[in-house]
Amino acid sequence: MKLIGSLTSPYVRKVRVVMAEKKLDFSLALENVWVPETTIQEVNPLGKIPCLVMEDGSTLYDSRVIAEYLDTISPVCKLLPPNGRDRTEVKVWEALADGVLDAAILVFLERRERTPEQQSQKWIDRQMNKVHAGLREMSSRLGESSYCMGIHYSLADVAVGCALGWLAFRFPDIDWRGDYPNLARLFDKLSERASFRDTVPVLA
């Protein structure tokens, strides 16, 4: 399998963490989707990463789709319950973490791609409200539990860990550690895992 992505994307990191936890072999092909010469649409018509190219040449895209598929092909470190309420709860956690990232990335791009005169502070504030509301909800849901789903490490923790890691990387001014000590404890515990240590976002 070949994973097309970048070293800074939190969605790509989520897939890389899952692959590491599942002990799956793959190659990583770096792709900058923001440059004119990108070829990402040859494998993903939406022009997004991550994109997983299978042995038969078919492709999967969207980190949630890829992560769910990868959990089915190896019995090592099951990250999703087989069915029922618990599985749905893990997917809700993932949607929450990805939603925080979606909003934060829109702010990051607004500031990076547009001049100060072109930027909309109203738009930025709207997205940042989502980020902060999402962090509050994650903290409330986690409570004093060891992991998002209680005592069991799951895809929920992978998604939350990647979201918090990206915020620390791109938005160091957001003091989620100080505001939500339980999220900081979870993140520090996740950061001890090899899958997280080996995928810390870096500027290439």
CYANA upper distance limits for C-alpha pairs under 8 A (distance plus 0.5 A):
  1 MET  CA     25 ASP  CA      7.62
  1 MET  CA     26 PHE  CA      5.34
  1 MET  CA     27 SER  CA      7.02
  1 MET  CA     52 LEU  CA      7.46
  1 MET  CA     53 VAL  CA      6.30
  1 MET  CA     54 MET  CA      5.48
  1 MET  CA     55 GLU  CA      6.19
  2 LYS  CA     26 PHE  CA      5.90
  2 LYS  CA     27 SER  CA      5.28
  2 LYS  CA     28 LEU  CA      6.40
  2 LYS  CA     29 ALA  CA      7.37
  2 LYS  CA     52 LEU  CA      6.32
  2 LYS  CA     53 VAL  CA      5.58
  2 LYS  CA     54 MET  CA      7.23
  3 LEU  CA     26 PHE  CA      7.32
  3 LEU  CA     27 SER  CA      6.61
  3 LEU  CA     28 LEU  CA      5.41
  3 LEU  CA     29 ALA  CA      6.56
  3 LEU  CA     50 PRO  CA      7.30
  3 LEU  CA     51 CYS  CA      6.38
  3 LEU  CA     52 LEU  CA      5.11
  3 LEU  CA     53 VAL  CA      6.79
  4 ILE  CA     28 LEU  CA      6.45
  4 ILE  CA     29 ALA  CA      5.25
  4 ILE  CA     30 LEU  CA      6.42
  4 ILE  CA     31 GLU  CA      6.88
  4 ILE  CA     49 ILE  CA      7.05
  4 ILE  CA     50 PRO  CA      6.15
  4 ILE  CA     51 CYS  CA      5.65
  4 ILE  CA     52 LEU  CA      6.75
  4 ILE  CA     53 VAL  CA      8.17
  5 GLY  CA      9 SER  CA      7.85
  5 GLY  CA     12 VAL  CA      6.33
  5 GLY  CA     28 LEU  CA      7.61
  5 GLY  CA     29 ALA  CA      6.83
  5 GLY  CA     30 LEU  CA      5.68
  5 GLY  CA     31 GLU  CA      5.93
  5 GLY  CA     32 ASN  CA      8.19
  5 GLY  CA     49 ILE  CA      5.74
  5 GLY  CA     50 PRO  CA      5.44
  5 GLY  CA     51 CYS  CA      7.35
  6 SER  CA     12 VAL  CA      7.20
  6 SER  CA     29 ALA  CA      8.45
  6 SER  CA     30 LEU  CA      5.68
  6 SER  CA     31 GLU  CA      6.35
  6 SER  CA     32 ASN  CA      7.29
  6 SER  CA     49 ILE  CA      8.20
  6 SER  CA     50 PRO  CA      8.46
  7 LEU  CA     12 VAL  CA      8.10
  7 LEU  CA     13 ARG  CA      7.92
  7 LEU  CA     30 LEU  CA      8.06
  7 LEU  CA    199 THR  CA      8.18
  7 LEU  CA    201 PRO  CA      6.01
  7 LEU  CA    202 VAL  CA      6.32
  7 LEU  CA    203 LEU  CA      7.37
  7 LEU  CA    204 ALA  CA      7.36
  8 THR  CA     12 VAL  CA      8.37
  8 THR  CA     13 ARG  CA      8.15
  8 THR  CA    166 TRP  CA      8.43
  8 THR  CA    201 PRO  CA      5.13
  8 THR  CA    202 VAL  CA      6.23
  8 THR  CA    203 LEU  CA      6.98
  9 SER  CA     13 ARG  CA      6.73
  9 SER  CA     49 ILE  CA      8.46
  9 SER  CA    166 TRP  CA      8.45
  9 SER  CA    201 PRO  CA      7.84
 10 PRO  CA     14 LYS  CA      6.64
 10 PRO  CA    101 LEU  CA      8.40
 10 PRO  CA    162 CYS  CA      6.10
 10 PRO  CA    163 ALA  CA      6.97
 10 PRO  CA    165 GLY  CA      8.39
 10 PRO  CA    166 TRP  CA      6.52
 10 PRO  CA    201 PRO  CA      8.20
 11 TYR  CA     15 VAL  CA      7.14
 11 TYR  CA     49 ILE  CA      8.08
 11 TYR  CA     50 PRO  CA      7.10
 11 TYR  CA     63 SER  CA      6.21
 11 TYR  CA    162 CYS  CA      8.13
 12 VAL  CA     16 ARG  CA      6.72
 12 VAL  CA     49 ILE  CA      7.23
 12 VAL  CA     50 PRO  CA      5.54
 12 VAL  CA     63 SER  CA      7.43
 13 ARG  CA     17 VAL  CA      6.51
 13 ARG  CA    162 CYS  CA      7.17
 13 ARG  CA    199 THR  CA      6.72
 13 ARG  CA    200 VAL  CA      8.44
 13 ARG  CA    201 PRO  CA      8.21
 14 LYS  CA     18 VAL  CA      6.78
 14 LYS  CA     63 SER  CA      7.58
 14 LYS  CA     67 ALA  CA      8.27
 14 LYS  CA    158 VAL  CA      6.78
 14 LYS  CA    159 ALA  CA      6.68
 14 LYS  CA    162 CYS  CA      6.57
 15 VAL  CA     19 MET  CA      6.65
 15 VAL  CA     50 PRO  CA      8.21
 15 VAL  CA     63 SER  CA      6.73
 15 VAL  CA     66 ILE  CA      7.48
 15 VAL  CA     67 ALA  CA      6.36
 16 ARG  CA     20 ALA  CA      6.64
 16 ARG  CA    195 SER  CA      8.18
 16 ARG  CA    199 THR  CA      7.62
 17 VAL  CA     21 GLU  CA      6.61
 17 VAL  CA    158 VAL  CA      7.58
 17 VAL  CA    195 SER  CA      5.51
 17 VAL  CA    196 PHE  CA      6.80
 17 VAL  CA    199 THR  CA      7.57
 18 VAL  CA     22 LYS  CA      6.54
 18 VAL  CA     67 ALA  CA      7.05
 18 VAL  CA     70 LEU  CA      7.97
 18 VAL  CA     71 ASP  CA      8.33
 18 VAL  CA    155 LEU  CA      8.29
 18 VAL  CA    158 VAL  CA      7.98
 18 VAL  CA    195 SER  CA      8.30
 19 MET  CA     23 LYS  CA      6.36
 19 MET  CA     24 LEU  CA      5.70
 19 MET  CA     25 ASP  CA      8.07
 19 MET  CA     70 LEU  CA      7.71
 20 ALA  CA     24 LEU  CA      6.87
 20 ALA  CA    195 SER  CA      5.91
 21 GLU  CA     76 VAL  CA      8.00
 21 GLU  CA     77 CYS  CA      6.76
 21 GLU  CA    195 SER  CA      6.79
 22 LYS  CA     70 LEU  CA      8.32
 22 LYS  CA     71 ASP  CA      7.84
 22 LYS  CA     74 SER  CA      6.82
 22 LYS  CA     75 PRO  CA      8.14
 22 LYS  CA     76 VAL  CA      5.72
 22 LYS  CA     77 CYS  CA      6.33
 22 LYS  CA     78 LYS  CA      8.26
 23 LYS  CA     76 VAL  CA      7.78
 24 LEU  CA     74 SER  CA      8.36
 31 GLU  CA     38 THR  CA      7.53
 31 GLU  CA     40 ILE  CA      7.87
 32 ASN  CA     38 THR  CA      6.85
 33 VAL  CA     38 THR  CA      5.95
 33 VAL  CA     39 THR  CA      8.29
 33 VAL  CA     40 ILE  CA      7.03
 33 VAL  CA     47 GLY  CA      7.40
 33 VAL  CA     48 LYS  CA      7.47
 33 VAL  CA     49 ILE  CA      8.24
 34 TRP  CA     38 THR  CA      7.66
 39 THR  CA     43 VAL  CA      8.38
 40 ILE  CA     44 ASN  CA      6.44
 40 ILE  CA     45 PRO  CA      8.13
 40 ILE  CA     47 GLY  CA      5.90
 40 ILE  CA     48 LYS  CA      7.51
 40 ILE  CA     49 ILE  CA      8.40
 41 GLN  CA     45 PRO  CA      5.03
 41 GLN  CA     46 LEU  CA      7.03
 41 GLN  CA     47 GLY  CA      5.35
 41 GLN  CA     48 LYS  CA      8.41
 43 VAL  CA     51 CYS  CA      7.86
 43 VAL  CA     53 VAL  CA      8.29
 43 VAL  CA     59 THR  CA      7.09
 44 ASN  CA     48 LYS  CA      7.12
 44 ASN  CA     51 CYS  CA      7.30
 44 ASN  CA     59 THR  CA      8.03
 44 ASN  CA     61 TYR  CA      7.36
 48 LYS  CA     61 TYR  CA      8.33
 48 LYS  CA     62 ASP  CA      8.45
 49 ILE  CA     61 TYR  CA      7.70
 49 ILE  CA     62 ASP  CA      7.79
 50 PRO  CA     61 TYR  CA      6.70
 50 PRO  CA     62 ASP  CA      6.90
 50 PRO  CA     63 SER  CA      6.76
 51 CYS  CA     59 THR  CA      7.19
 51 CYS  CA     60 LEU  CA      6.27
 51 CYS  CA     61 TYR  CA      5.11
 51 CYS  CA     62 ASP  CA      7.50
 51 CYS  CA     63 SER  CA      8.46
 52 LEU  CA     59 THR  CA      5.95
 52 LEU  CA     60 LEU  CA      5.57
 52 LEU  CA     61 TYR  CA      6.81
 52 LEU  CA     66 ILE  CA      7.63
 53 VAL  CA     57 GLY  CA      6.37
 53 VAL  CA     58 SER  CA      6.38
 53 VAL  CA     59 THR  CA      5.03
 53 VAL  CA     60 LEU  CA      7.14
 54 MET  CA     58 SER  CA      5.86
 54 MET  CA     59 THR  CA      6.40
 54 MET  CA     60 LEU  CA      8.34
 60 LEU  CA     65 VAL  CA      7.70
 60 LEU  CA     66 ILE  CA      6.67
 61 TYR  CA     65 VAL  CA      7.10
 61 TYR  CA     66 ILE  CA      6.84
 62 ASP  CA     66 ILE  CA      6.79
 63 SER  CA     67 ALA  CA      6.39
 64 ARG  CA     68 GLU  CA      6.63
 64 ARG  CA     94 GLU  CA      8.35
 65 VAL  CA     69 TYR  CA      6.73
 66 ILE  CA     70 LEU  CA      6.62
 67 ALA  CA     71 ASP  CA      6.80
 68 GLU  CA     72 THR  CA      7.42
 68 GLU  CA     80 LEU  CA      8.11
 69 TYR  CA     73 ILE  CA      7.51
 70 LEU  CA     74 SER  CA      7.66
 71 ASP  CA     75 PRO  CA      8.06
 71 ASP  CA     78 LYS  CA      6.81
 71 ASP  CA     79 LEU  CA      6.90
 71 ASP  CA     80 LEU  CA      7.48
 74 SER  CA     78 LYS  CA      8.48
 78 LYS  CA    154 SER  CA      7.87
 79 LEU  CA    153 TYR  CA      7.61
 79 LEU  CA    154 SER  CA      4.80
 79 LEU  CA    155 LEU  CA      5.42
 80 LEU  CA     87 ARG  CA      6.49
 80 LEU  CA     90 VAL  CA      7.51
 80 LEU  CA    154 SER  CA      6.75
 80 LEU  CA    155 LEU  CA      6.76
 81 PRO  CA     86 ASP  CA      6.76
 81 PRO  CA     87 ARG  CA      5.36
 82 PRO  CA     87 ARG  CA      7.10
 83 ASN  CA     87 ARG  CA      5.81
 83 ASN  CA     88 THR  CA      8.13
 84 GLY  CA     88 THR  CA      7.04
 85 ARG  CA     89 GLU  CA      6.57
 86 ASP  CA     90 VAL  CA      6.83
 87 ARG  CA     91 LYS  CA      6.91
 88 THR  CA     92 VAL  CA      6.69
 89 GLU  CA     93 TRP  CA      6.83
 90 VAL  CA     94 GLU  CA      6.80
 90 VAL  CA    149 MET  CA      7.79
 90 VAL  CA    154 SER  CA      7.87
 90 VAL  CA    155 LEU  CA      7.11
 90 VAL  CA    156 ALA  CA      5.65
 91 LYS  CA     95 ALA  CA      6.60
 91 LYS  CA    156 ALA  CA      7.54
 92 VAL  CA     96 LEU  CA      6.60
 93 TRP  CA     97 ALA  CA      6.72
 93 TRP  CA    138 MET  CA      8.34
 93 TRP  CA    148 CYS  CA      8.27
 93 TRP  CA    156 ALA  CA      5.75
 93 TRP  CA    159 ALA  CA      8.07
 93 TRP  CA    160 VAL  CA      8.02
 94 GLU  CA     98 ASP  CA      6.51
 94 GLU  CA    155 LEU  CA      7.69
 94 GLU  CA    156 ALA  CA      5.82
 94 GLU  CA    159 ALA  CA      5.89
 94 GLU  CA    160 VAL  CA      7.56
 95 ALA  CA     99 GLY  CA      6.34
 96 LEU  CA    100 VAL  CA      6.85
 96 LEU  CA    134 GLY  CA      7.02
 96 LEU  CA    138 MET  CA      8.13
 97 ALA  CA    101 LEU  CA      6.95
 97 ALA  CA    134 GLY  CA      7.90
 97 ALA  CA    138 MET  CA      8.44
 97 ALA  CA    159 ALA  CA      6.32
 97 ALA  CA    160 VAL  CA      5.71
 97 ALA  CA    163 ALA  CA      6.36
 98 ASP  CA    102 ASP  CA      6.53
 98 ASP  CA    159 ALA  CA      7.55
 98 ASP  CA    163 ALA  CA      7.48
 99 GLY  CA    103 ALA  CA      6.82
 99 GLY  CA    131 VAL  CA      8.41
 99 GLY  CA    134 GLY  CA      8.06
100 VAL  CA    104 ALA  CA      6.72
100 VAL  CA    130 LYS  CA      7.04
100 VAL  CA    131 VAL  CA      5.31
100 VAL  CA    134 GLY  CA      6.21
100 VAL  CA    135 LEU  CA      7.97
100 VAL  CA    163 ALA  CA      7.72
101 LEU  CA    105 ILE  CA      6.36
101 LEU  CA    131 VAL  CA      8.00
101 LEU  CA    163 ALA  CA      6.50
101 LEU  CA    166 TRP  CA      8.46
101 LEU  CA    167 LEU  CA      8.49
102 ASP  CA    106 LEU  CA      6.87
103 ALA  CA    107 VAL  CA      7.10
103 ALA  CA    127 GLN  CA      5.45
103 ALA  CA    128 MET  CA      7.29
103 ALA  CA    130 LYS  CA      6.93
103 ALA  CA    131 VAL  CA      6.72
104 ALA  CA    108 PHE  CA      6.72
104 ALA  CA    127 GLN  CA      7.13
104 ALA  CA    128 MET  CA      7.12
104 ALA  CA    131 VAL  CA      6.83
104 ALA  CA    167 LEU  CA      8.34
105 ILE  CA    109 LEU  CA      6.57
106 LEU  CA    110 GLU  CA      6.52
106 LEU  CA    124 ILE  CA      8.50
106 LEU  CA    127 GLN  CA      7.77
107 VAL  CA    111 ARG  CA      6.74
107 VAL  CA    124 ILE  CA      6.09
107 VAL  CA    127 GLN  CA      7.18
107 VAL  CA    128 MET  CA      7.94
108 PHE  CA    112 ARG  CA      6.59
108 PHE  CA    170 ARG  CA      8.31
109 LEU  CA    113 GLU  CA      6.03
109 LEU  CA    114 ARG  CA      8.27
110 GLU  CA    114 ARG  CA      6.20
110 GLU  CA    119 GLN  CA      6.88
110 GLU  CA    124 ILE  CA      8.17
111 ARG  CA    115 THR  CA      7.78
111 ARG  CA    116 PRO  CA      7.92
111 ARG  CA    119 GLN  CA      7.42
114 ARG  CA    118 GLN  CA      6.22
114 ARG  CA    119 GLN  CA      6.49
115 THR  CA    119 GLN  CA      6.81
120 SER  CA    124 ILE  CA      6.80
121 GLN  CA    125 ASP  CA      6.45
122 LYS  CA    126 ARG  CA      6.67
123 TRP  CA    127 GLN  CA      6.88
124 ILE  CA    128 MET  CA      6.61
125 ASP  CA    129 ASN  CA      6.55
126 ARG  CA    130 LYS  CA      7.20
127 GLN  CA    131 VAL  CA      7.00
128 MET  CA    132 HIS  CA      6.75
129 ASN  CA    133 ALA  CA      6.49
130 LYS  CA    134 GLY  CA      6.40
131 VAL  CA    135 LEU  CA      6.76
132 HIS  CA    136 ARG  CA      6.73
133 ALA  CA    137 GLU  CA      6.73
134 GLY  CA    138 MET  CA      6.66
135 LEU  CA    139 SER  CA      6.68
135 LEU  CA    176 TRP  CA      7.99
136 ARG  CA    140 SER  CA      6.61
136 ARG  CA    180 TYR  CA      8.28
137 GLU  CA    141 ARG  CA      6.53
138 MET  CA    142 LEU  CA      6.53
138 MET  CA    183 LEU  CA      8.25
139 SER  CA    143 GLY  CA      6.65
139 SER  CA    180 TYR  CA      6.75
139 SER  CA    182 ASN  CA      7.07
139 SER  CA    183 LEU  CA      6.55
141 ARG  CA    148 CYS  CA      7.95
142 LEU  CA    147 TYR  CA      7.59
142 LEU  CA    148 CYS  CA      5.90
142 LEU  CA    149 MET  CA      8.44
142 LEU  CA    182 ASN  CA      7.84
142 LEU  CA    183 LEU  CA      8.15
143 GLY  CA    182 ASN  CA      7.38
144 GLU  CA    182 ASN  CA      7.25
145 SER  CA    149 MET  CA      8.20
145 SER  CA    150 GLY  CA      5.62
145 SER  CA    151 ILE  CA      7.43
146 SER  CA    150 GLY  CA      6.31
146 SER  CA    151 ILE  CA      6.05
146 SER  CA    152 HIS  CA      8.46
146 SER  CA    186 LEU  CA      7.59
147 TYR  CA    151 ILE  CA      6.14
147 TYR  CA    152 HIS  CA      6.71
147 TYR  CA    153 TYR  CA      6.44
147 TYR  CA    154 SER  CA      8.49
147 TYR  CA    157 ASP  CA      7.12
147 TYR  CA    186 LEU  CA      7.34
148 CYS  CA    152 HIS  CA      8.31
148 CYS  CA    153 TYR  CA      7.96
148 CYS  CA    154 SER  CA      8.17
148 CYS  CA    156 ALA  CA      6.67
148 CYS  CA    157 ASP  CA      6.38
149 MET  CA    153 TYR  CA      7.55
149 MET  CA    154 SER  CA      7.65
149 MET  CA    156 ALA  CA      7.92
153 TYR  CA    157 ASP  CA      6.88
154 SER  CA    158 VAL  CA      7.27
155 LEU  CA    159 ALA  CA      6.66
156 ALA  CA    160 VAL  CA      6.68
157 ASP  CA    161 GLY  CA      6.27
157 ASP  CA    190 LEU  CA      8.29
158 VAL  CA    162 CYS  CA      6.65
159 ALA  CA    163 ALA  CA      6.72
160 VAL  CA    164 LEU  CA      6.65
161 GLY  CA    165 GLY  CA      6.49
161 GLY  CA    186 LEU  CA      8.35
161 GLY  CA    187 PHE  CA      6.21
161 GLY  CA    190 LEU  CA      7.22
162 CYS  CA    166 TRP  CA      6.64
163 ALA  CA    167 LEU  CA      6.81
164 LEU  CA    168 ALA  CA      6.71
164 LEU  CA    187 PHE  CA      7.73
165 GLY  CA    169 PHE  CA      6.69
165 GLY  CA    187 PHE  CA      8.38
165 GLY  CA    200 VAL  CA      8.14
165 GLY  CA    201 PRO  CA      8.34
166 TRP  CA    170 ARG  CA      6.49
166 TRP  CA    171 PHE  CA      8.23
166 TRP  CA    201 PRO  CA      7.75
167 LEU  CA    171 PHE  CA      5.41
167 LEU  CA    172 PRO  CA      7.17
167 LEU  CA    174 ILE  CA      7.98
168 ALA  CA    172 PRO  CA      5.44
168 ALA  CA    174 ILE  CA      8.23
169 PHE  CA    201 PRO  CA      7.69
175 ASP  CA    179 ASP  CA      6.68
176 TRP  CA    180 TYR  CA      6.04
176 TRP  CA    181 PRO  CA      8.30
176 TRP  CA    183 LEU  CA      8.16
176 TRP  CA    184 ALA  CA      8.01
177 ARG  CA    181 PRO  CA      6.03
177 ARG  CA    183 LEU  CA      7.35
177 ARG  CA    184 ALA  CA      5.52
180 TYR  CA    184 ALA  CA      7.08
181 PRO  CA    185 ARG  CA      6.68
182 ASN  CA    186 LEU  CA      6.77
183 LEU  CA    187 PHE  CA      6.54
184 ALA  CA    188 ASP  CA      6.56
185 ARG  CA    189 LYS  CA      6.74
186 LEU  CA    190 LEU  CA      6.68
187 PHE  CA    191 SER  CA      6.50
188 ASP  CA    192 GLU  CA      7.19
189 LYS  CA    193 ARG  CA      7.94
190 LEU  CA    196 PHE  CA      7.19
191 SER  CA    196 PHE  CA      5.84
191 SER  CA    197 ARG  CA      6.39
192 GLU  CA    196 PHE  CA      7.59
192 GLU  CA    197 ARG  CA      7.10
193 ARG  CA    197 ARG  CA      6.72
194 ALA  CA    198 ASP  CA      6.40
195 SER  CA    199 THR  CA      7.04
196 PHE  CA    200 VAL  CA      6.87
